[in-house]
Amino acid sequence: MDRKRYDEGLAVRREMLGADYVDRAMDGAGPFGAHFQDLVNEFCYGAAWARPGMPRATRSLITLAILCALNRPDELRMHLRAALRNGTSREDILETFIQVTLYCGMPAGRDAFAAAKAVFEAVDSE
């Protein structure tokens, strides 16, 4: 494990998802799942999200589109919250989901818009 990349990834993950969310995920993983959490911290957030070559808001839009295309609703809701924390505008999310609808189909678009509606309502009520 590259400790520097892990630590940087963990910091980015906490910024994007909130420390409480990340700590619950890591604490609840148990000994078996801890290995997966290490991969997430080091590689997803340390090796990819922490890279300087692209703004996080742009990475968020790409991630949202991919998650819609792959039909990953739980990850989509999590990354919608992260996208807002990364400075992604709701208008950019809307435009991304229009593209998703055109290229991935109406069911993917419908699910994306429904997820965004639920997340935006939750965020607005917090």
C-alpha positions in Angstrom: 0.0 0.0 0.0 1.2 3.5 -0.9 0.5 5.3 2.4 0.8 8.8 0.9 -1.7 8.0 -1.8 -4.0 6.2 0.8 -3.9 9.2 3.1 -4.5 11.7 0.3 -7.4 9.5 -1.0 -9.0 9.3 2.4 -8.8 13.1 2.8 -10.4 13.6 -0.6 -13.1 11.0 0.1 -14.0 12.7 3.4 -14.2 16.1 1.6 -16.5 14.7 -1.1 -18.7 12.4 1.0 -18.4 13.8 4.5 -16.3 12.4 7.3 -19.4 10.7 9.0 -20.3 8.8 5.9 -16.7 7.6 5.3 -16.2 6.7 8.9 -19.4 4.6 9.0 -18.4 2.8 5.8 -15.0 2.0 7.1 -16.1 1.1 10.7 -18.9 -1.1 9.4 -16.7 -3.0 6.9 -15.4 -5.5 9.3 -12.1 -7.3 8.8 -13.1 -8.8 5.4 -14.5 -5.5 4.0 -11.6 -3.4 5.3 -9.5 -4.6 2.4 -12.2 -3.2 0.0 -12.2 0.1 1.9 -8.4 0.3 1.6 -8.7 -0.1 -2.2 -11.4 2.6 -2.4 -9.2 5.1 -0.4 -6.0 4.4 -2.2 -7.1 3.9 -5.7 -10.5 5.4 -6.3 -9.9 8.6 -4.3 -6.1 8.7 -4.0 -5.1 7.6 -7.5 -8.0 9.0 -9.5 -10.0 11.7 -7.7 -6.9 13.4 -6.2 -5.3 13.8 -9.6 -4.7 17.5 -10.5 -5.5 17.1 -14.3 -9.3 17.7 -14.1 -11.6 19.7 -11.8 -13.5 17.5 -9.3 -16.8 19.0 -10.7 -16.0 17.6 -14.1 -15.0 14.2 -12.7 -18.3 14.2 -10.9 -20.3 14.8 -14.1 -18.4 11.9 -15.8 -19.0 9.7 -12.8 -22.7 10.5 -12.7 -23.1 9.6 -16.4 -21.2 6.3 -16.0 -23.2 5.3 -12.9 -26.5 6.1 -14.8 -25.3 4.0 -17.8 -24.3 1.1 -15.5 -27.6 1.3 -13.5 -26.0 1.8 -10.1 -28.6 3.7 -8.2 -27.0 3.6 -4.7 -23.7 4.8 -6.0 -25.5 7.4 -8.1 -27.2 8.9 -5.1 -24.0 9.0 -3.1 -22.2 10.7 -6.0 -25.0 13.2 -6.5 -24.3 14.4 -3.0 -20.5 14.4 -3.7 -21.1 16.3 -7.0 -22.8 19.1 -5.1 -19.9 19.2 -2.6 -17.5 19.3 -5.5 -19.1 22.5 -6.8 -21.1 20.9 -9.6 -24.2 22.9 -10.4 -27.7 21.4 -10.6 -27.9 22.8 -14.1 -24.8 20.8 -15.1 -26.3 17.7 -13.5 -29.5 18.3 -15.4 -27.7 18.7 -18.7 -25.6 15.5 -18.0 -28.8 13.6 -17.3 -30.4 14.8 -20.5 -27.3 13.4 -22.4 -27.6 10.2 -20.4 -31.3 9.9 -21.4 -30.4 10.3 -25.1 -27.5 7.9 -25.2 -28.5 5.4 -22.5 -32.3 5.3 -22.9 -35.4 6.6 -21.2 -35.2 4.1 -18.2 -31.7 5.3 -17.3 -32.8 8.9 -17.7 -35.9 8.4 -15.6 -34.0 6.7 -12.8 -31.3 9.5 -12.9 -33.9 12.3 -12.7 -35.7 10.5 -9.9 -32.5 10.0 -7.9 -31.5 13.7 -8.4 -35.0 14.8 -7.2 -34.7 12.7 -4.1 -31.2 13.8 -3.3 -31.9 17.5 -4.0 -35.0 17.4 -1.8 -33.0 15.8 1.0 -30.1 18.3 0.7 -32.5 21.2 0.6 -34.2 20.0 3.8 -31.0 19.6 5.8 
